[in-house]
Amino acid sequence: MGALPGRIIQQLRKAGTKNPIFMLDEIDKVGSSYHGDPSSALLEVLDPEQNFSFSDNYLDVSFDLSDVMFLTTANVLHTIPAPLRDRMEVLELSGYTEEEKLKIATRYLIPRQREANGLNATQIKITTGAVKKIISGYTRESGLRNLEREIGSVCRGVASNIAEEKAKNLVVGQKDLHAYLGPASNMPDLALRVENPGVVVGLAWTPYGGEILFLEAVAMKGGKGLTLTGQLGDVMKESATTALSFIRANAKKLKIDESFFSDHDLHIHVPEGSIPKDGPSAGVGMLTCLVSLMTGRRVKRRLAMSGEITLRGEILPVGGIKEKVIAAHRAGIKTIILPLWNQKDMEDVPDYIKDSIDFHFVGKMKDVLELALN
């Protein structure tokens, strides 16, 4: 809102050509108000069927935009108006892996921040271990913005010490980061918390990359109650209800005493309750979590899973496989269970991650329970 009249034509004039690449940043932030609706104007700009006679209200003449290549960026798709999204070809760009972040930081970010803070290559050296620690302990994002910000903080700290003549040059290692950046804000969520029956590690996708998610269940004396906590959305609530119905319908096969359901209340909790969570990928984890609790069998250590279930016990494919797998690798997971239909998505996963994790692709819930439970 508040863009200057004739902005599109002005930029073409500035570029000096009628067929440039034209970048529209943050298209998902466009909103309508009493000032007007920019998305309706963008429809005319981006639609190749009508932009050959784009009418510019500032110049009051029509102009051919069909030779312009428009690129737009967005973090999420669901906030882009449907008619506008329909005119776009969507290219999904996944976040960087830790190895990619390390190379980019070494080649570009550190030299740029070093120069920005008045230092030369002999005055500061940030070790590879320190960069890895910044990536895992101080930033958790799919991009690089916070990583460059933290590297800049380290450079300013070193520049301050040199300006005060406390040192002529400094090597910043892992142990030195605390002095410049304070305590690490992200503790690695190792799957060592799975010590008791009823705790499962799930995998989730967020706009900022993959995350591991702990699913916890507990039973108490009561009568057929099911409580769900942890700011769960409607889809995850439905997954929990579906999982419980499947278990009750197959109690004999799963070797669960049918009187368990009438004598106990169940409570499923997903920690970090202040963060809203939703999506169709927690069904497998919910079911495994409940079966583990009811049978007293612990889930194997360093194992994570993702997938959605049906009432018949079939496993449905999910999205965001690359991001989820990268998050599991970062957390020290050694075994991952995924839907059979997601095997094709493994092409996007880096080879060094594939080599360090044991993958199982399954189509039935009974196979998940055999693989996951001790």
N, C-alpha and C positions, 0 to 999 in steps of 0.2 A: 504494500500500500504506500502511496505517496511517491511512486515513481514519476519521473519527469515525463511530460507528454512527448510522444515521438521517440521514445527511448530506443526502440528497435532500429529505426531508420538512422538515428544519431550514431549508433555504434557501427552500423554498416558504413556510414560516411567516414567515421574515424578509421575503420579498417582499410578503407580505400578499395574495396572489392565487393562485388555482389554475390560471391559464393564462398564466404568464409566458413569456418567452424565456429558456431555461436554457443557459448556456454551459459546455461541458466542454472544457477546454484540454488540448492535447497528448495526444490519444487514442492516438497511435501509440507513446507511451512506456509504455503499460500492459503489465505483465509478470506472469506467474504464478510463484509460488514455494510453499514449504511453508506460507506464511501463508494461501494461498488463491488463487483466480483471479478478479480483479475483472471480467474480460471476461464471465464467465458471469452475473454480477449485472447488468452493463450490457446484456446481451441482453434481460433481462426489462424493463429500464428503457426501452430504445429501440425495442423491437418494438411497433408499434401494435396488433398482433393480441392481445397479452397484457398490455400495460401499463395497461389499464383496471382491472385488479385487482392492481396491484403490491403485493406483500406486504412491508411494512416490518418487519424483525425487531426494531428498537428499540422501535417502538410496539406491535408484534404485532397490527396491523390492516391490512386491505387499503385501498389508496387508488387513485383513478382519475387516471392520468398522461396520459390520451389527449388532454387539452386543452393540454398543455405542448408548446411548440416547442423541441426540443433542437437546438442548434448545437454541433458539435465541430470542433476544429482539429487539423491534422496536417501534418507536413513531408513525410512519405512514406507511401505506402499499403501497401507490402508487409509492414510490421511489424504492421499491424492484423489481428487474427485474422479469417479468412475468413468465419465465420458472423456476426461482428459487422459486418464491412464490407458484407455482403449486405443488411443492414437499413438501410443509409444511402444517401442520394442524394448522390453525389460531385460537388462543384463545384470545378473547377480554377481557382485564382486565380494568374495569372502574376505575375512580379516587376514592379517599377516600371521604366520607361525612365529614361534620364538626365534628360530634360526634366521628367518627372513628379517625380523626386527633387529637382531644382533648385527647382521651384515649392513643393513641400512644405517643403523646408528654409528657403526665404525666408519663407514665410507662417507656419510653425508652429515648426519646430525651433530656428531662431536666436532668435526672441523668447523661447521657453521656456527655453533655456539661458542667455540673457542675464539673465533674471530670476532663475534658479536660482543664478547666480554673482554676484548683487548689482550688476549693471551696468544702466545705462539706455541709451536709443537714441542719445544724443549721445556716449557714452563709447566705443562700439565700432561699427564698420561693417565687415562682411565682404563684399568685392566679389563680384560674380557669377562672375568668373573664378576667384576663390579657392575658391568653393563647388564649381565644376566640377572644379577640380584635386583637391579632397578626394574627390569622388565617383569620379573615374577613377584617381587615384594612391594613395589611402590606404584605400579601401574597395572591395571587390568582392563584392557581395551582392545578392540579389533584394529584400531589405527595407530597413529604415532604421536598425536598431539601432546598427550601427557608425558610420554617418554622424552620428547624434546624439551618439555618444560622442566622436568626433573634434572636432565643433563645440564640445562642452563643454570639451575640452582647450584649444582656442584661446581660449575665453572665460575660462578660469581663468588662462591665461598673460597675457592683457590685464589682468585684474583684479589680478594680482600686480604688474605694472608700474605700474598706477595707485596701488595701495596703497603701493608704495615711492617714489611721487612721481617716477617717471621720465618720466611723461607724464600729461596730463589726459584725452586721448582718442586713440584709435588707429584707423587704417584698415588692415585686414588684406588685403593683396593676395596674388597667387600667390607672389611672391618671398619673402614674409614667413612662409609656412607652415613652411618648414624650421626656423625658430627655435622654433616651437611644437610641431610634430609630428615633427621629424626628417626623414630622407630618405624619399622616397616608397617605399612597399613594393611597389606594383604598377607595373611598367613596361608601357606599352601594347604588346601583341604585334602590331605591324604586320607585314603580310605581306611585308616587305622581305627576310625570311630565305630566300625562295624564289629563290635565285640559281643553283642547280645542278639538273640533271635528277635526278629521284627524290625531290623534296620537294613535298608538297602540304599545303594548309591545309584541315583538316576542321572540322566544327562539332559540338559535343557539348552535351547537356543535363545539368545537375546539379540537385540539390534547391535550390541557391543561385542558379540562373539559368543562362544559356548561357555557353559557353566556346568559344574557338577552339583547335584541336588540330593540332599539326604532325605529319605522318606522313613519316618519312624511310626511304629504302631504299638499300642499297648492295650491289654484287655483287663477289665475289672468286673467285679460282681455287678450284675444288673440284668436287664432283659431286652436284648435285641436292638439296643441303641447304637447309632453310628455318628460319631462327632468328627468333624473335619476342621482343622485350624491351620493357619499359616498363610492367610490372604489368598486362598485358592479361587480361581475363576470357575465359571460354570462347567467348562470342558473337563477340568481336573476333578471336580466333584462328581460328574457323571462317570468318569473313569473309575473312581473309588467305589461307587455304587455298583457298577458293572462287575468289577473284580469280586466284590462280596457276593453278588448273586451267582457268579460262576462257581465260587468256592462252595456255597451252600448246595448248589445243584450237583456238584461232583464230590461231595464230602467223603463218600465211601472210597472212591478211587484215590483220593488224596490222603486217606487214612486219618480223617479228622472225625472225632466223636460228634455226632449230630446234636447232642445235648449242649455242646459248647455254645451254640448260637442263642439258645433260649436262656442260658444262665449268665451270659456275659454282655457287657457293653464294650464297644470297640472305639478307639480314638486313634485317628491318623493325623500326624502332624508333620508339616514341612517347615523346618527351622528358617530363620530370618523372616519372621512373620511380618515385618514392616514393608517387605517388598512384594508387590502383587505378582502372582504366578498363574499362568494359564497356558494351555496348549495341548494338542493331541499327541503326547509322547510319554505320558507317565503311567499309562495303564498297566504295562508289563511290570513296572516297579511296584505299583500299588498291590498287584496280585501277589507278587513274590514276597513282598513285605508281610502281607496278611498270612500267607501259608507258612512262612518262616515262624511267625509268632504262634500260630495255632499248633504247629507240629513240634516246636521247640528246636528246630534245625537252624543253625546259623548260616547266613550267607557267606560264601567264600570271601576271603580277604582280597583286596585290590581288584574287585570285580565291579563293573558298572553295566547298566543296560538302558536301552531306550526302545520304545515301540508302543503301539496302541493295541488294545484287545477288543474282541467281540464276545458276545455271550456264549458263542460256541467254542471259545478258546483259541480262535485263530489270531494271528498277529498281523497288524496292518502296518504298512510302511510309514515312515515319518520323514521330515525334512531336516535340513541343517546338519547333515552327517559330518561333513568336514570340520565344522566348528566344534561339534560335540566331541569328536575324536581327539581334536587338538587339546580341548579342555581336559579330557581324561588323561592324556599323556602328560600334561602339565602337572596334574595332581598325583601322578605316580601309579595310575591304574595299569594293570598288566593283562586283564582279560575283559573283553567287551562283548556283550550279546546284543545283536541287532536283528531287525526283521529280514527275512529272506529276500524280500523285494528291494531292499536297500543295498544289495551286493554291488549293483551297477554304480552306486555313488562312490565306491572306494577308489575310482580312478582319480578323484580330486584330492585324495589324502596323500601327503608326502611319503615317499618310500621309507625314509628313516623312521617314521612313526609306525608304518605298517610292520616293519621288521621288529619293533620293540614291543608290540602288543599282540596278544592271541585273540583273533576274531572268531566269533561263532554266529552264523546266520541261520535263524530258525523260523519255522512257519507255524508251529503249534506251541501252546503255553506249557504243555507237559514237558516238552524238550527244554524249555527255559528252566523249569524247576529242577530237572535232572542235572543241568549244567551248573546252576547257581547255588543249590543248597548242599551243605555238608551231609 
